[in-house]
């Protein structure tokens, strides 16, 4: 099982980034997918989630209206479009897949929002 995140980097406040997470080794289309983040000295927190077929999404209050989670089951990939980025969005962002007892994590990608 692999979850490989990409798309992180350094961006100025107000800018945008699109994170991608490529999945392999499991039946992607049957798993709910999420993005989490962890800032230095803080606990890991849920940013956004999407159901297996993509019919339902949920977001942390802090990112509602700015971030959009989506998935392409034909490409085994989940995305996180991040707009209007703020310095407080700086964190390592992790991709997560779950179904029943399955619990998969990626290695994370750093997002830094700074001028």
C-alpha positions in Angstrom: 0.0 0.0 0.0 1.3 3.4 -0.9 0.0 7.0 -0.6 2.3 9.5 -2.2 1.6 13.2 -1.7 2.9 15.9 -4.0 2.3 19.6 -4.7 3.5 21.2 -1.5 5.9 24.1 -1.3 6.3 27.7 -0.4 3.6 30.2 -1.3 2.8 33.7 -0.3 -0.3 34.6 1.8 -3.3 34.7 -0.5 -1.8 32.3 -2.9 -3.0 28.8 -4.0 -1.6 25.3 -4.1 -3.0 22.0 -5.3 -2.0 18.9 -3.4 -2.3 15.4 -5.0 -2.2 12.0 -3.4 -1.6 9.0 -5.7 -2.7 5.7 -4.2 -1.7 2.2 -5.0 -1.9 -1.3 -3.5 -5.5 -1.2 -2.4 -9.0 -0.7 -3.9 -9.0 3.1 -3.9 -12.6 3.5 -5.1 -13.9 1.7 -2.0 -12.0 3.9 0.5 -13.0 7.2 2.0 -10.1 9.6 1.7 -9.0 12.5 3.8 -6.4 15.2 4.2 -4.9 15.9 7.6 -2.3 18.4 8.6 0.1 18.9 11.5 1.8 22.1 12.4 5.0 22.2 14.6 4.0 21.7 18.2 0.4 20.9 17.4 -1.7 17.8 17.1 -2.6 16.3 13.7 -6.0 17.6 12.6 -8.5 16.7 9.9 -8.6 19.2 7.1 -11.1 17.6 4.7 -12.7 14.3 3.8 -14.5 12.7 0.9 -16.5 9.6 0.6 -15.5 6.7 -1.6 -17.7 7.7 -4.5 -17.1 11.4 -4.0 -20.7 12.2 -3.2 -20.1 13.8 0.1 -17.3 16.0 1.6 -16.6 17.6 4.9 -14.2 20.3 6.0 -12.7 21.8 9.1 -14.2 25.1 9.9 -10.9 26.8 9.5 -10.7 25.9 5.8 -14.3 26.0 4.7 -14.8 28.2 1.6 -11.0 28.1 0.8 -10.1 24.5 0.4 -11.8 21.9 -1.9 -11.2 18.1 -1.7 -11.9 16.0 -4.8 -11.0 12.6 -6.2 -10.6 10.8 -9.5 -11.2 7.1 -8.9 -10.1 6.3 -12.5 -6.7 7.8 -11.6 -6.6 6.5 -8.0 -5.9 10.1 -6.9 -7.3 12.5 -4.3 -6.7 16.2 -4.5 -6.8 19.2 -2.2 -7.2 22.6 -3.8 -6.1 25.3 -1.4 -6.9 28.9 -2.1 -6.5 32.1 -0.1 -3.8 30.5 1.9 -2.9 32.0 5.3 0.3 31.7 7.4 -1.7 29.5 9.8 -2.1 26.9 7.1 1.6 26.2 7.3 1.9 22.5 8.2 2.8 19.0 6.9 -0.2 17.8 5.0 -1.0 14.0 5.0 -3.2 11.9 2.8 -5.3 9.3 4.6 -7.4 6.4 3.4 -9.8 4.3 5.4 -12.4 1.6 5.1 -13.4 -0.7 8.0 -10.2 -1.6 9.7 -8.0 -0.3 6.9 -6.1 2.8 7.9 -3.5 4.1 5.4 -1.2 7.2 5.6 1.1 9.0 3.3 4.5 10.4 4.2 3.3 14.0 4.1 4.1 17.1 2.1 5.2 20.4 3.5 3.2 23.5 2.9 4.7 26.8 4.0 2.7 30.1 3.7 5.0 33.0 4.2 6.0 36.3 2.6 
